[in-house]
C-alpha cells in the first residue's frame, strides 16, 4: 500500500486547508486511516482517525475545528482543517492502521507541510 499526501501550504491564522491522502494498493488487514502531525522538536502525534465503518476520533486540540472524512470510491481520505492556529504548524502525515485502532500505522505517506502564520 502506498499513500500520497497533499494539500499542505501556508495559511494565516483563522484560515482553512484541506489535506488529501490517496491510497494505492490494498491490504485487507487495514482497519482505519489516520492523520498525524509532527512539529519541530516534538513527537509525532495523532490528529484524527476514521475507521472502515466511518467512526471518527479526534485529538482534543483539534476537535470542532478539523474533520476527517473518506471517499471510498477514490481510496482517498481527507482532513478539513478550519480555524487554523499557529500551533497547528507541523508536517502532516497520513497513515493506514492494520488490525486494530490504537496501533501505529503500518503504512505512512510522505508528509505535507502545514504552516500557519499569526
C-alpha positions as a Python dict, from the first residue, in 0.01 Angstrom:
ca = {
    (1, 'X'): (0, 0, 0),
    (2, 'X'): (130, 343, -93),
    (3, 'X'): (-7, 667, 48),
    (4, 'X'): (30, 1006, -117),
    (5, 'X'): (-46, 1310, 97),
    (6, 'X'): (-109, 1653, -48),
    (7, 'X'): (-275, 1985, 23),
    (8, 'X'): (-41, 2147, 270),
    (9, 'X'): (69, 2507, 246),
    (10, 'X'): (98, 2843, 415),
    (11, 'X'): (-214, 2998, 561),
    (12, 'X'): (-293, 3277, 802),
    (13, 'X'): (-437, 3206, 1144),
    (14, 'X'): (-811, 3152, 1119),
    (15, 'X'): (-783, 3015, 769),
    (16, 'X'): (-858, 2672, 627),
    (17, 'X'): (-682, 2396, 439),
    (18, 'X'): (-787, 2055, 315),
    (19, 'X'): (-539, 1772, 309),
    (20, 'X'): (-583, 1467, 91),
    (21, 'X'): (-434, 1120, 121),
    (22, 'X'): (-467, 896, -182),
    (23, 'X'): (-407, 526, -133),
    (24, 'X'): (-296, 278, -395),
    (25, 'X'): (-288, -95, -345),
    (26, 'X'): (-486, -281, -84),
    (27, 'X'): (-442, -467, 240),
    (28, 'X'): (-745, -636, 391),
    (29, 'X'): (-592, -600, 737),
    (30, 'X'): (-629, -221, 731),
    (31, 'X'): (-900, -112, 976),
    (32, 'X'): (-855, 264, 981),
    (33, 'X'): (-687, 561, 823),
    (34, 'X'): (-545, 848, 1019),
    (35, 'X'): (-377, 1182, 1009),
    (36, 'X'): (-78, 1252, 1232),
    (37, 'X'): (146, 1553, 1269),
    (38, 'X'): (492, 1633, 1388),
    (39, 'X'): (600, 1981, 1486),
    (40, 'X'): (968, 2076, 1509),
    (41, 'X'): (1124, 1934, 1822),
    (42, 'X'): (813, 1736, 1913),
    (43, 'X'): (698, 1379, 1878),
    (44, 'X'): (456, 1274, 1611),
    (45, 'X'): (101, 1287, 1743),
    (46, 'X'): (-236, 1160, 1639),
    (47, 'X'): (-469, 1418, 1486),
    (48, 'X'): (-768, 1213, 1371),
    (49, 'X'): (-866, 866, 1262),
    (50, 'X'): (-1152, 719, 1062),
    (51, 'X'): (-1238, 352, 1058),
    (52, 'X'): (-1359, 144, 766),
    (53, 'X'): (-1712, 185, 904),
    (54, 'X'): (-1680, 563, 930),
    (55, 'X'): (-1626, 606, 1301),
    (56, 'X'): (-1405, 902, 1377),
    (57, 'X'): (-1180, 1008, 1659),
    (58, 'X'): (-1000, 1338, 1716),
    (59, 'X'): (-729, 1478, 1935),
    (60, 'X'): (-875, 1722, 2186),
    (61, 'X'): (-668, 2004, 2038),
    (62, 'X'): (-845, 1981, 1701),
    (63, 'X'): (-1199, 1883, 1795),
    (64, 'X'): (-1464, 2109, 1644),
    (65, 'X'): (-1204, 2255, 1405),
    (66, 'X'): (-1088, 1957, 1198),
    (67, 'X'): (-1295, 1699, 1015),
    (68, 'X'): (-1169, 1370, 878),
    (69, 'X'): (-1361, 1200, 601),
    (70, 'X'): (-1314, 937, 336),
    (71, 'X'): (-1424, 877, -20),
    (72, 'X'): (-1402, 505, -73),
    (73, 'X'): (-1459, 521, -449),
    (74, 'X'): (-1141, 725, -478),
    (75, 'X'): (-947, 548, -200),
    (76, 'X'): (-890, 890, -52),
    (77, 'X'): (-903, 1028, 300),
    (78, 'X'): (-937, 1399, 369),
    (79, 'X'): (-865, 1628, 659),
    (80, 'X'): (-1057, 1954, 651),
    (81, 'X'): (-885, 2199, 881),
    (82, 'X'): (-1069, 2515, 982),
    (83, 'X'): (-988, 2794, 1226),
    (84, 'X'): (-622, 2711, 1198),
    (85, 'X'): (-386, 2828, 1470),
    (86, 'X'): (-10, 2882, 1466),
    (87, 'X'): (25, 2579, 1694),
    (88, 'X'): (-118, 2364, 1415),
    (89, 'X'): (204, 2421, 1221),
    (90, 'X'): (361, 2083, 1154),
    (91, 'X'): (433, 1822, 894),
    (92, 'X'): (114, 1621, 850),
    (93, 'X'): (129, 1253, 766),
    (94, 'X'): (-142, 1012, 670),
    (95, 'X'): (-122, 656, 785),
    (96, 'X'): (-301, 326, 748),
    (97, 'X'): (-359, 120, 1062),
    (98, 'X'): (-384, -257, 1050),
    (99, 'X'): (-560, -499, 1283),
    (100, 'X'): (-700, -259, 1546),
    (101, 'X'): (-725, 104, 1646),
    (102, 'X'): (-459, 227, 1879),
    (103, 'X'): (-173, 76, 1687),
    (104, 'X'): (65, 294, 1499),
    (105, 'X'): (20, 291, 1124),
    (106, 'X'): (195, 25, 926),
    (107, 'X'): (190, 240, 614),
    (108, 'X'): (284, 606, 600),
    (109, 'X'): (254, 880, 344),
    (110, 'X'): (541, 1115, 278),
    (111, 'X'): (411, 1411, 478),
    (112, 'X'): (289, 1753, 377),
    (113, 'X'): (391, 2078, 545),
    (114, 'X'): (127, 2299, 704),
    (115, 'X'): (240, 2641, 820),
    (116, 'X'): (4, 2877, 998),
    (117, 'X'): (120, 3233, 1038),
    (118, 'X'): (-3, 3459, 1316),
}
